Amino acid sequence: MYEYNEFDKAFLLSRAAQFRDQIERWQDGKLSEDEFRPLRLQNGWYVQRHAPMLRVAVPYGELSSAQLRVLARVARDYDEPAADVYRAALEAQSKLGTAHLPTHHAHFTTRTNVQFNWIPLSKAADVMDLLATVNMHGIQTSGNCIRNISCDERAGVAPDEIEDPRPFAEIMRQWTTLHPEFAFLPRKFKIAISGASEDRAATEWHDVGLCLRYGDNGEMGFRVTVGGGMGRTPVIGTVLREFLPWRHIMNYIEAVVRVYNQYGRRDNKYKARIKILVKSEGQRYIDEVEAEFRQIVEHDGGPHTIPQAELDRVSAYFIPPPRTASGRPVDPQVAATLRTTAAQTPQLQRWLERNVAPHKDPSMRIVTLSFKRLLQAPGDASADQLDLVADLVDRFSAGEARVTHTQNIVLPWVHANDLLPLWEAARGAGLASANVHLLTDMISCPGGDFCALANARSLPIAQAITERYQDLDELNDIGEIDLHISGCINSCGHHHSGHIGILGVDKDGQEWYQVTLGGSDGSLASGATQPGKVIGPSFSAHEVPDVIEALLSTYLDIRADSSSRRESFIQTVRRVGLDPFKAAANSARSITEKTA
């Protein structure tokens, strides 16, 4: 993991002190609400439906055990609203049929950040001071700037990796932090980097997507896509360069952003994202970027060209941790015990199949801890769970964890000899659900339970579907499937890329839900990146679980199975089209209406 130097640490401490001063001036009436608002947003503090929300940056998803323990402390000591605020929130939710609003929790987002929903602003400065002690902050987690740069959660450990993208992500993080040209863009801006043959970072759904590759001459570089995004207008990124030498990646991004800064819409926030500019201007935008890039490199001297020495310096932080570098061999007796125990314990066998992935080091494994279980919102982690994960990370993963964009935690440095004790410890902590990539491993934003922008609640829908599908035999028979839920068109739950997407919409003040099919994030299991398509009119909340069941039943009836291959849900949808699923969804609605 990258280690902050004295400058980095001093910068964060001074930033926290500056924010404390801003809060005190606001509390004293020396700053108006309008003056204070951009200051708190620049530090990751929003005001949501019921209370403030803090978004903490987790660059490229990496967390140390020390950082996990501080996040646990924030959840335990600060994530608690005033009694009257919480009572009012519960009353508001009870009118909608639910009143479950957990406190003392952190929430992992699809951007691999961490959010807290109940911290009073009166305690905000204390929280930022605490986060700074472990090199954490909320800088540029909000606002029209370059946001947290995300990566493949298996970066540095995946067998299919071409090169580790984390050094580039770190160099870009340093470059973009408080960069004045990137601080006041027409709209927010998101970058994702993948270094593997499989794109696990969903790069084509980002404003800038970067995929490492080698050119014909053996030189390392990037495939660059620009203008991807979800939200109101889902767009797949346009390829601007099939190959760009790695040294020039920041010069090129500077050109991309400069042209966006110059021509992006600022009069209409719904048309302000770079995807709208790229889509409307097409080749003209690409030509402008290339001209600006030539200006930067040829006339300005390429000021952001990455020297080999700098790449080497940063890359040195991302070598395997000392505890994993000894080359400890796999113990044949331990491996035999694991096989025997798994043969006698179906839960362990499924966990090994679902939650354990190969590692580039044959003696190591990549293990996913699932935070998707009954009575817990997708991505939520209690203070106690965060402490337990920190313990597991220290014991089994050399003190390092990764947040995934699917709202789970990955342990990237697990030795094969430790799989059985890790499973036993994770099971005791309630984090060994063998459902990774299955239906209940769904993505969901916090939705209307917390977010002021949401049209509908996401979490009750996620809970209802989870309750209906608790049989692991049934889930495994259905197979791999991505179910994504968003409470509004902003698509924080990535509903556009779900094999099944659920979108909350407002109809005359009531909560309704659109269902989409056939979306993809570009992974091997999902195929080419594409947005899902809406099937029929929207459904009421109580109809949605029946609709999902009808869709899955239709898939099971018509999928193509052979002795060597079972067709997945997304493959079936692409083979037969939407019509059978539309008919099933409408039939489910009719049955639900008759029995209501």
C-alpha positions in Angstrom: 0.0 0.0 0.0 1.1 3.6 -0.6 2.5 5.3 2.5 1.9 9.0 3.0 5.0 11.0 3.5 5.4 13.9 6.0 4.1 16.4 3.4 1.0 14.3 2.9 0.3 13.9 6.6 0.9 17.6 7.3 -1.4 18.5 4.5 -4.3 16.4 5.8 -3.8 17.7 9.3 -3.8 21.3 8.1 -6.9 20.6 6.0 -8.7 19.2 9.0 -7.7 22.2 11.1 -9.0 24.5 8.3 -12.3 22.7 8.2 -12.6 23.0 12.0 -12.2 26.8 11.7 -14.8 26.9 8.9 -17.3 25.0 11.1 -16.7 27.2 14.1 -17.2 30.4 12.0 -20.4 28.9 10.6 -21.6 28.0 14.0 -20.8 31.6 15.2 -22.8 33.1 12.4 -19.7 34.5 10.6 -20.3 32.3 7.6 -23.8 32.1 6.0 -25.3 28.8 4.9 -24.5 29.7 1.3 -20.9 30.5 2.2 -20.5 27.3 4.3 -22.1 24.9 1.8 -19.2 24.7 -0.7 -16.7 24.4 2.1 -18.3 21.4 3.6 -18.9 19.8 0.2 -15.2 20.2 -0.6 -14.6 18.0 2.5 -17.2 15.4 1.7 -20.0 16.6 3.9 -23.6 16.5 2.4 -26.9 17.3 4.0 -29.3 14.4 3.2 -32.9 13.6 3.9 -32.7 13.3 7.6 -29.1 14.2 8.7 -25.6 15.1 7.4 -23.8 12.4 5.4 -20.0 12.1 5.2 -18.3 10.5 2.3 -14.8 9.3 3.0 -12.4 8.8 0.1 -10.8 5.3 -0.4 -8.4 5.8 -3.3 -8.5 2.8 -5.6 -10.3 0.9 -2.9 -7.4 0.0 -0.6 -7.8 0.0 3.2 -5.4 -1.0 5.9 -6.5 -2.7 9.1 -5.7 0.5 11.0 -8.0 2.5 8.7 -10.7 -0.1 9.2 -10.5 0.3 12.9 -10.7 4.1 12.7 -13.8 3.7 10.4 -15.3 1.4 13.1 -14.6 4.0 15.7 -16.3 6.7 13.6 -19.3 4.5 13.3 -19.4 3.6 16.9 -18.7 7.0 18.5 -20.1 9.5 16.0 -22.7 7.9 13.7 -25.6 8.6 16.0 -28.2 11.4 15.4 -29.9 13.5 18.0 -32.9 11.7 19.5 -35.4 14.1 18.0 -33.8 13.8 14.5 -33.9 10.0 14.6 -37.4 9.9 16.0 -38.7 12.2 13.2 -36.9 10.0 10.6 -38.5 6.8 12.0 -41.9 8.4 11.9 -41.4 9.5 8.3 -40.4 6.0 7.3 -43.1 4.2 9.2 -45.7 6.1 7.1 -44.2 4.3 4.1 -44.4 0.9 5.7 -40.9 0.5 7.1 -38.9 2.1 10.0 -35.5 0.4 9.9 -32.8 3.1 9.8 -29.6 1.6 11.3 -27.1 3.8 13.1 -23.4 3.1 14.0 -22.9 1.8 10.5 -20.6 2.6 7.6 -21.8 2.1 4.0 -19.5 0.9 1.2 -20.4 2.6 -2.1 -20.2 1.6 -5.7 -17.3 4.1 -6.0 -15.4 2.2 -3.3 -15.9 5.2 -0.9 -17.3 4.9 2.6 -20.3 6.9 3.8 -21.8 7.6 7.2 -25.4 8.8 7.4 -25.9 10.2 10.9 -22.9 12.2 12.1 -24.0 15.6 13.4 -22.2 18.6 11.9 -21.3 19.6 15.4 -19.0 16.6 15.5 -17.7 16.9 12.0 -14.4 18.5 12.9 -13.6 15.8 15.4 -14.3 13.1 12.8 -12.0 14.7 10.3 -9.2 15.0 12.8 -9.6 11.3 13.6 -9.6 10.3 10.0 -6.5 12.3 9.3 -4.6 10.2 11.9 -4.8 7.3 9.5 -4.4 9.3 6.3 -8.1 9.5 5.4 -10.2 12.4 4.3 -13.2 13.5 2.3 -11.4 15.8 -0.2 -12.9 15.7 -3.6 -15.6 13.2 -2.8 -18.1 15.9 -3.8 -18.3 18.8 -6.2 -17.6 19.4 -9.8 -14.1 18.0 -9.7 -12.1 14.8 -10.5 -13.5 12.4 -7.9 -12.0 9.3 -6.3 -10.1 7.2 -8.9 -11.2 3.6 -8.8 -9.5 0.4 -9.8 -9.9 -3.4 -10.2 -10.2 -4.7 -6.6 -7.8 -7.5 -7.7 -5.1 -5.1 -8.8 -1.6 -6.4 -8.2 -2.8 -10.0 -7.4 -4.9 -11.1 -10.4 -3.5 -13.9 -12.6 -4.8 -12.2 -15.7 -3.1 -8.9 -14.9 -1.1 -7.2 -17.6 0.4 -4.6 -15.2 -0.6 -3.3 -11.8 -2.7 -0.1 -12.3 -2.4 1.1 -8.7 0.9 3.1 -9.2 -0.8 5.1 -12.0 -3.9 5.6 -9.9 -1.7 6.9 -7.0 0.2 9.3 -9.3 -3.1 10.6 -10.7 -4.5 11.0 -7.2 -1.6 13.2 -6.2 -1.8 15.1 -9.5 -5.6 15.8 -9.4 -5.9 16.6 -5.7 -6.8 20.3 -5.5 -5.5 20.9 -9.0 -7.1 24.3 -9.8 -7.9 23.4 -13.4 -9.9 20.3 -12.2 -11.6 21.9 -9.3 -14.5 23.7 -11.1 -15.5 21.6 -14.0 -19.0 21.8 -15.5 -19.9 18.6 -13.6 -18.3 15.8 -11.5 -15.7 13.6 -13.2 -14.8 10.0 -12.6 -11.8 7.9 -13.7 -11.4 4.2 -13.6 -8.3 2.1 -14.4 -7.9 -1.6 -15.2 -4.7 -3.5 -15.6 -6.1 -7.0 -16.4 -7.4 -8.7 -19.5 -10.8 -8.8 -17.8 -12.3 -5.3 -17.1 -13.4 -5.6 -13.5 -13.4 -1.8 -13.0 -16.3 -1.1 -15.5 -14.0 1.4 -17.2 -16.4 2.1 -20.2 -19.0 3.4 -17.7 -16.7 6.2 -16.6 -15.9 9.7 -17.8 -12.4 8.4 -18.5 -11.7 4.7 -18.6 -8.1 3.5 -18.8 -7.1 -0.1 -19.7 -3.4 -1.0 -19.5 -2.1 -3.0 -22.5 1.1 -3.6 -24.5 1.6 -2.2 -28.0 3.0 -4.0 -31.0 6.5 -2.8 -30.1 6.2 -4.1 -26.5 5.7 -0.7 -25.0 3.2 -0.4 -22.2 0.3 2.0 -22.6 -3.4 2.6 -22.2 -6.6 2.2 -24.2 -8.5 5.4 -23.4 -12.2 5.7 -23.5 -14.0 9.0 -22.7 -17.6 10.0 -22.1 -19.1 7.0 -20.4 -21.6 7.4 -17.7 -25.0 6.3 -16.2 -27.6 8.6 -14.8 -30.3 10.2 -16.8 -28.6 9.4 -20.1 -26.6 6.1 -20.0 -23.7 6.2 -22.5 -20.9 3.8 -23.2 -17.5 5.5 -23.4 -16.0 6.4 -26.8 -12.6 5.1 -27.7 -10.2 8.1 -28.2 -7.0 6.1 -28.3 -6.5 2.4 -28.7 -3.0 2.9 -27.5 -1.4 5.8 -25.7 2.1 5.5 -24.2 2.0 5.4 -20.5 4.3 8.4 -19.9 1.7 10.7 -21.5 -1.4 9.6 -19.8 -1.7 12.7 -17.6 -0.9 15.0 -20.5 -3.7 13.3 -22.4 -6.2 13.5 -19.5 -5.3 17.2 -19.2 -6.3 17.7 -22.8 -9.5 15.7 -22.3 -10.5 17.8 -19.3 -9.4 21.2 -20.8 -11.6 20.7 -23.8 -14.4 19.6 -21.5 -13.8 22.6 -19.3 -14.0 24.9 -22.4 -17.1 23.5 -24.1 -19.0 21.6 -21.5 -22.5 22.9 -20.7 -22.7 25.0 -17.5 -26.3 26.3 -18.1 -28.0 22.9 -17.5 -26.7 20.4 -15.0 -28.6 17.6 -16.7 -26.5 18.2 -19.9 -23.2 19.1 -18.1 -21.5 15.7 -18.0 -18.7 15.1 -20.4 -20.7 12.2 -22.0 -23.2 14.7 -23.4 -20.4 16.8 -25.0 -18.7 13.7 -26.5 -22.0 12.4 -27.8 -23.2 15.7 -29.3 -19.8 16.7 -30.8 -18.5 13.3 -31.8 -15.4 13.6 -34.0 -15.1 17.3 -33.4 -14.5 16.6 -29.7 -11.9 14.0 -30.5 -10.1 16.4 -32.9 -10.1 19.1 -30.2 -8.6 16.8 -27.7 -5.9 15.6 -30.0 -5.0 19.2 -30.9 -4.8 20.2 -27.3 -2.7 17.1 -26.5 -0.2 18.2 -29.3 -0.1 21.7 -27.8 0.6 20.3 -24.4 3.4 17.9 -25.5 5.0 19.7 -28.4 4.7 23.4 -27.4 4.4 23.2 -23.6 7.0 20.5 -23.2 4.7 17.8 -21.8 4.8 19.1 -18.2 2.9 16.1 -16.8 4.9 13.4 -18.6 5.6 10.7 -16.0 9.3 10.0 -15.6 10.4 6.4 -15.3 12.0 7.2 -11.9 8.7 8.5 -10.6 6.8 5.4 -11.7 9.5 3.2 -10.1 9.3 5.2 -6.9 5.6 4.9 -6.6 5.5 1.2 -7.8 7.9 0.3 -4.9 5.0 0.9 -2.5 2.9 -1.8 -4.3 5.2 -4.8 -4.0 3.8 -7.8 -2.1 3.7 -7.2 1.7 6.6 -8.7 3.6 4.5 -11.4 5.2 3.6 -12.7 1.8 7.1 -12.5 0.2 8.7 -15.4 1.9 7.3 -17.9 -0.6 5.7 -20.2 2.1 4.8 -23.3 0.2 1.3 -24.9 0.3 1.4 -27.6 2.9 0.1 -30.9 1.3 -1.4 -32.1 4.6 -3.2 -28.8 5.2 -4.5 -28.9 1.6 -5.8 -32.5 2.1 -7.5 -31.5 5.4 -9.2 -28.6 3.5 -10.5 -30.9 0.7 -11.8 -33.5 3.2 -13.5 -30.9 5.3 -15.1 -29.3 2.3 -16.3 -32.6 1.0 -18.1 -33.1 4.3 -19.2 -29.4 4.7 -21.3 -28.0 1.8 -21.2 -24.5 3.2 -17.4 -24.5 3.0 -17.4 -26.1 -0.4 -19.6 -23.4 -1.8 -17.6 -20.7 -0.1 -14.4 -22.1 -1.8 -16.2 -22.1 -5.1 -17.9 -18.7 -4.8 -15.7 -16.5 -2.6 -12.2 -17.7 -3.3 -10.4 -16.7 -6.5 -7.0 -17.6 -8.0 -4.0 -15.4 -7.2 -0.9 -14.6 -9.4 1.1 -16.3 -6.6 0.1 -20.0 -6.8 0.4 -20.3 -3.0 -2.0 -17.4 -2.4 -5.7 -16.8 -2.8 -8.0 -13.8 -3.2 -11.0 -14.0 -0.8 -14.2 -12.0 -0.8 -16.1 -11.3 2.5 -19.7 -10.9 1.6 -21.7 -8.1 3.3 -24.9 -9.2 1.7 -27.1 -11.1 4.2 -30.6 -11.1 5.6 -31.6 -8.0 7.7 -28.5 -6.0 6.5 -28.6 -3.5 3.7 -26.1 -4.2 0.8 -22.8 -2.5 1.6 -23.6 -1.7 5.2 -21.1 -2.7 7.9 -21.6 -2.2 11.6 -18.9 -0.9 13.9 -18.4 -4.4 15.3 -18.1 -5.9 11.8 -15.5 -3.4 10.8 -13.4 -4.3 13.8 -13.9 -8.0 13.1 -12.8 -7.4 9.5 -9.7 -5.5 10.7 -8.8 -8.5 12.8 -9.3 -10.9 9.9 -7.2 -8.6 7.6 -4.3 -8.6 10.2 -4.5 -12.4 10.7 -4.9 -13.5 7.1 -4.2 -10.7 4.6 -1.0 -8.9 5.7 -3.0 -5.9 7.0 -4.6 -5.0 3.7 -8.1 -5.1 2.3 -9.9 -3.8 -0.8 -13.4 -2.3 -1.1 -15.2 -3.6 -4.2 -17.6 -1.7 -6.5 -20.1 -4.5 -5.6 -20.0 -3.4 -2.0 -18.0 -6.2 -0.5 -14.5 -6.5 1.0 -11.7 -8.4 -0.6 -8.7 -9.9 1.2 -6.0 -10.0 -1.4 -3.2 -11.8 0.4 -4.6 -15.0 1.9 -2.3 -18.0 1.9 -3.8 -21.3 0.7 -2.8 -22.8 4.1 -5.1 -20.3 5.9 -8.3 -20.8 4.0 -10.0 -23.1 6.5 -9.2 -21.0 9.6 -10.2 -17.9 7.7 -13.6 -19.5 6.7 -14.2 -20.5 10.3 -13.4 -17.0 11.6 -15.5 -15.3 8.8 -18.4 -17.6 9.5 -18.2 -16.7 13.2 -18.4 -13.0 12.2 -21.3 -13.6 9.8 -19.2 -12.7 6.8 -18.9 -16.1 5.0 -22.1 -16.1 2.9 -21.2 -18.1 -0.2 -23.2 -15.9 -2.5 -20.6 -13.8 -4.5 -22.0 -13.1 -8.0 -25.3 -14.8 -7.1 -28.7 -13.0 -7.0 -28.4 -11.9 -3.3 -25.0 -10.4 -3.9 -26.9 -7.4 -5.2 -25.8 -3.8 -5.5 -28.0 -1.1 -3.9 -27.7 2.6 -3.2 -29.1 3.9 0.2 -32.2 5.2 -1.7 -35.0 7.1 -0.2 -34.3 5.9 3.3 -31.5 8.4 3.4 -30.9 10.2 0.2 -32.7 13.5 -0.5 -32.4 13.0 -4.3 -34.1 9.6 -4.3 -37.6 9.1 -5.8 -38.1 5.7 -4.0 -36.5 3.5 -1.4 -34.0 0.9 -2.5 -33.3 -1.0 0.7 -36.8 -2.5 1.3 -36.8 -3.8 -2.3 -33.3 -5.4 -1.7 -34.5 -6.9 1.6 -37.7 -8.3 0.1 -35.8 -10.1 -2.7 -33.2 -11.3 -0.2 -35.9 -12.8 2.0 -37.4 -14.6 -0.9 -34.1 -16.2 -2.1 -32.4 -17.7 1.0 -32.0 -21.2 -0.4 -28.4 -21.5 -1.6 -29.3 -24.5 -3.7 -31.8 -22.4 -5.6 -29.4 -19.5 -5.9 -26.7 -21.8 -7.4 -29.2 -23.3 -9.8 -30.1 -19.8 -11.0 -26.4 -19.1 -11.4 -24.4 -15.9 -11.7 -26.6 -12.8 -12.1 -26.1 -9.1 -11.4 -29.0 -7.4 -9.8 -28.6 -3.6 -9.3 -31.0 -1.2 -7.6 -31.1 2.6 -7.7 -33.5 4.9 -5.9 -33.3 7.5 -8.6 -32.1 8.2 -12.1 -28.6 9.3 -10.8 -27.9 5.5 -10.8 -25.7 5.3 -7.7 -26.8 1.7 -7.6 -25.7 1.1 -11.2 -29.0 -0.2 -12.3 -28.1 0.5 -16.0 -25.4 -2.2 -15.9 -27.4 -4.8 -14.1 -28.4 -8.0 -15.8 -31.6 -7.0 -14.0 -31.8 -3.4 -13.0 -34.4 -1.8 -10.7 -34.9 2.0 -10.8 -37.1 3.9 -8.3 -39.4 6.5 -9.9 -42.0 8.9 -8.6 -45.6 8.7 -9.9 -47.9 11.3 -8.3 -46.0 11.1 -5.1 -45.9 7.3 -4.9 -43.0 5.0 -5.1 -42.8 2.9 -8.3 -40.1 0.9 -10.0 -38.9 0.4 -13.5 -37.2 -2.9 -14.4 -34.5 -3.2 -17.0 -32.9 -6.3 -18.5 -29.6 -7.0 -20.3 -27.3 -4.5 -18.8 -23.6 -5.2 -18.5 -20.4 -3.8 -16.9 -18.0 -5.3 -19.3 -16.8 -8.3 -17.2 -16.2 -11.7 -18.8 -19.4 -13.1 -17.4 -21.5 -10.2 -18.6 -20.1 -9.6 -22.1 -19.9 -6.3 -23.9 -20.7 -3.2 -21.9 -24.2 -2.0 -22.5 -27.2 -0.5 -20.7 -30.3 -2.5 -19.9 -33.6 -1.9 -21.6 -36.9 -1.2 -19.8 -39.5 -3.9 -19.9 -43.0 -2.5 -19.7 -44.5 0.0 -17.3 -43.3 0.6 -13.8 -44.3 -1.7 -10.9 -45.4 -1.0 -7.3 -43.1 -2.0 -4.5 -45.1 -5.0 -3.5 -45.1 -6.2 -7.1 -41.3 -6.1 -7.6 -40.4 -9.4 -5.8 -43.1 -11.2 -7.8 -41.8 -9.7 -11.0 -38.2 -10.8 -10.2 -39.4 -14.3 -9.5 -41.3 -14.4 -12.8 -38.2 -13.3 -14.7 -36.1 -15.9 -13.1 -38.7 -18.7 -13.6 -38.9 -17.8 -17.3 -35.1 -17.9 -17.5 -35.0 -21.4 -15.9 -37.6 -22.6 -18.3 -35.9 -21.4 -21.5 -32.2 -21.5 -20.8 -30.1 -23.7 -23.0 -28.4 -26.4 -20.9 -26.0 -29.1 -22.1 -23.8 -31.6 -20.4 -20.8 -29.2 -20.7 -22.4 -25.8 -20.4 -25.3 -24.0 -18.6 -26.5 -20.8 -20.2 -26.4 -17.9 -17.9 -29.2 -15.4 -17.4 -27.6 -12.6 -19.4 -26.7 -15.1 -22.2 -30.3 -16.2 -22.3 -31.7 -12.7 -22.5 -29.3 -11.9 -25.3 -30.3 -15.0 -27.2 -34.1 -14.8 -27.0 -34.6 -11.1 -26.5 -36.9 -9.3 -24.1 -40.4 -10.5 -25.2 -40.7 -13.7 -23.1 -39.5 -11.7 -20.0 -41.9 -8.8 -20.7 -44.8 -11.3 -20.8 -43.7 -12.9 -17.6 -43.4 -9.6 -15.8 -46.9 -8.5 -16.9 -48.3 -11.8 -15.9 -46.8 -11.5 -12.5 -48.4 -8.0 -12.1 -51.8 -9.4 -13.0 -51.5 -12.2 -10.5 -50.4 -9.8 -7.8 -53.2 -7.4 -8.5 -55.8 -10.2 -8.2 -54.4 -11.4 -4.9 -53.8 -8.0 -3.4 
